[in-house]
Amino acid sequence: MASALSPSAPAQEYLQADLRPADVHAPELRRRQQRIAEIAELIHVASLLHDDVIDDAQTRRGVTSLNNVMGNKTAILAGDFLLARASVSLAALRNSETVVLMSQVLEHLVSGEIMQMTASSEQLLDLEHYLAKTYCKTASLMANSARSIAVLAGVGPEVVDDLLDLTSSSSVLGKPALNDLRSGLATAPVLYAAQEEPQLRPLILRRFKHDGDVALAVSLIERSRGLQRAEELAAHHAKAAADMIRCLPAAQSDHAEIAREALIQITHKVLTRKK
């Protein structure tokens, strides 16, 4: 089965080519990352509207606050609407890890406000409590937004990991091979294979629990294009990530340029690693 993992044409082209910024996939990745920034802004503005109600603020950045003009009810509903729009946009990205990260931001915003409102006298003087509250109220939004952008470019390594689980030996991996299947997980190669081999679908639904399910699944995956298509998916994301790195402004120092090239080399190594 290891021979089935020999690099497909798209992967070979990526590994051998001089990557150029003007790749067809880079604009799509950039669009999705820009959407994260928009979602972060929606959440931020919503939190400000709610904060102004809680604080009974009369102005915001020198401008009369919405709650002062329209009343608390309208201000709260306006904030809720922005959070709803942010949630819709977030769901449209169809990336569960990004959804989790940005959902944690909402949880942290509320937790931070409660920490602030219910702080004891001792906590009011406690720097650690202050830092924890500050993280929840402010830093979480920035940190998880930045992390979400990276998540969208980091699919490649996980897909390669899923491929190696199916194609490498336990001695090479340093962990049990076929572990994903034995754990009941349907990864990218399996899902692609199921599109060609309907017999895989009931195995996936019962999480490969019956005797012989894992062996049968491996056989069906081998005779499909599941491995090749998953490899192409990994190559797509690795190339898109490298192109985004190349799109960064010119570095001001040799060290920065070396760091940029090192990041690009990582995207190459993602596709060629064996464990």
N, C-alpha and C positions, 0 to 999 in steps of 0.2 A: 504493500500500500504506500510505502514511502515514495516510490517513483511517481505516484499520482500527485505529489506535491512539488514536482519540478516546476519552476516558475513558468506561469502562462505568458503568452505574448504581451498582454498589457503590463504585467509586472516586470518582464524583461525590458520592455521599452522604457519604463520608468527608471529602472536601475541604471540603464546605460545612457539615458538621455541627459542633456544639459537642460535642467529645469528652467522654464521661462515663466515669468509672472502671468503672462496673458493666457492662462489655461482656462478652459471652459468651466471647470469646476470651482475655481477660486472665487468668481463673483457670487456663486450660490452660497459658499461657505461664509463669505463676507456679509451677505445679506442676512443670514441666520445670526451671525454674531452681532450685527447692527440691531437686529430685533431684540436681542438680550438687553442692549443699551436702552432701547425704547421702553422695554418692560420695566427696567430698573427705574427709569424716570417716572413712569406711571405710578409705581409703588411709592416712590419718594414723594411725589406731589400729594398722593392720597394720604400719606402719613402726616404731611404738613397740615392738610385740611383738618384732619382729626386732632392733631396736636393743638391747633388754634382753638378748637372747641373746648378741649380739656383745660387749656390754659386761660380760656376766656380772653384770647389775644385780640387786640383792636387793630393791629397792623401786622403786615408780613413784608419784610424788606422795604419798609417805607411806603407800602401801599396798603390801603384799607383791606383788612382781612375779609374773606368771603362770609364767614359767620357773622361779622359785624354788619355786612350789607344785606345778606339774604336770610340770616337767622341760622341757629344751630342745626335745625332739622335738615335744611337744604345743604348745608356744608357737610354734614355727616353722609347724606345720601350721595353727594357729589364724590366724596372720597370712596364710598362703597362702589360707585359706578366705575371709577378708575381702577380699583382693585379687580373688579369683575372683568374689565377689558384686558387688564394685564394677564389674568388667568386664561382668558380665551387665546390670547396671543401666545402664551407660554405653551398651552396644550397643542397649538398648531405646529410647534416645532417638532413634536413627536419624538422627544428624547426624554426618557423617563428620569435619567440622572439629573438633567437640567431642571426638570419639574420639581424633583425632590429638593435640590439646592435652593431654588427660588422660593419654594413653599416654606422652607426653613426661615427665610428672610421674614416672611409674614409672621411666623410664630415668634421669632426673635423680637420683632417690633412691638408686639403686644407684651411679651415677657419683660422687655426693657422698660416699657411704660409702667407696668405693674410694680417692677422692682423700684422704680423711681417714686411711685405713689405710696408704697407701703414700707419704705425703708425705715428701719428703727434708728434711734439716736446713734447707736454704735455704728450701724451701717453707713450712716450719713458721713461719718468720719473715716470710713474704711476705704483705702485706695483700691483694694482688690474688688470691692463691691462696686465702686465707681467704674473701674475698667470693664467689669463684666456687664454693667448696665450700658456703658457706652458702646461696647461691642454689639449688644442686642439692638440698641436704638439707631446706631449709625454705621459702625464698621461692618456688620453682617451684610448689609445691602451692598456695600462696595466689594467686600471680599468674595461673596458668593456670586455676584454678577461677573467679576473677573474670572472666577473659577469656571463658571458656566460657559464662558467664551472658549476657554481652553478645552472643556469637555467636548464641545462640538468638533474640535479638530483632533481629538484623541481617540477616535473610534478604531483606527487602524491597529494599534497594539493589541486591543482586546480581540479583534477578529483573528489576528495571527495566533494569539494564544489559543483560541478555539480550534484553529486548524491543527496546531501542534498536538493538542490533546487527542486528536483523531489519527495523526500520522506519525508521531514519534513514539519511541519506546520509553518505558518507565525509567530505564537506566540513563537515558539521555535527558529526559525531562527533570529527573530528580524528584518525581512524584508519580503516583499511579497514572498510567495512560488510560484513556477512555473514561476518565473520572467524571466528566460532564454527563455522559450518557448514563453511567451508573448512578449518578446523583439525580437523574430524571430531568436534566437540562437539555433543551433543544436550542442549540447554538446556530449561528449563521449557516455553516455548511449543512447542518441537518435540515434547516428550514428551506434552504434552496433545493436540497435533494428531494424534499417532500413535494415540491412543485412538479417534479418529474416522476416521482415514485409514490403514488397514492397509498401504497401499502405501509408507508412510513407514518402516515397520519394517526392511525389508531395506536401505534407504538408511542408516539409523542403524547397523545391524550392520556394514556395510562402510565406515562413517565417511565417507560421501559422497565416495568416492574416484573413482568412475567419471565420465566426461564426462557432463555434463548433470544429475548428481545434485543439485547445489546449486540449480539453476534449478527442477528438479522439486519439490524439497523446499519451496522458497519458494511455489510454486503450491499445493501441498497444504496448507501452513500457512495461506495466505490464505483458502482456502475452508472451513477448519475454524474452531472456536471456540478454537483454541490460544492466540492472542494475548489474547483476552478473558479466558480462564481464568487465564492467567499474570498479567494485570493485576489480576484479583481476588485472586490469591494475594499479590501485592505489597501491595495495599491492606489485606488481612487482617493481614499482619505489621507494616505501618507503623502501623495503628490500634492493634494490640496493644501495640506498643512505646510509643506515645504514652500509652495508658491506664496502662501500668505506671509511666511517669514521673509521671503525675497522682496515682498512688497513694502516692508518696513523702510522708513527713511534711511538714507545713507548714514552709516556709523561715523562718529566723530573721532574715533580712535582705533588703532590696530587691534586692541584687546576686544573692543566691541564687535569688530568685524570677524575676529576669530570665534567669538561666542556665537555670532549669527551662523557661520559656516558649521560650527559644531552642532547647532540645533538642526540644521538641514541634514547633516550626516546621521543624526538620530533617526530621522524619517527613513533613511536608506536601511539602517540596521534593523529597524522594525520588521522589514520584509525578509531579511536574510537570517535572522536569529534562529537557532535550533532548539533553544530551551528557554 
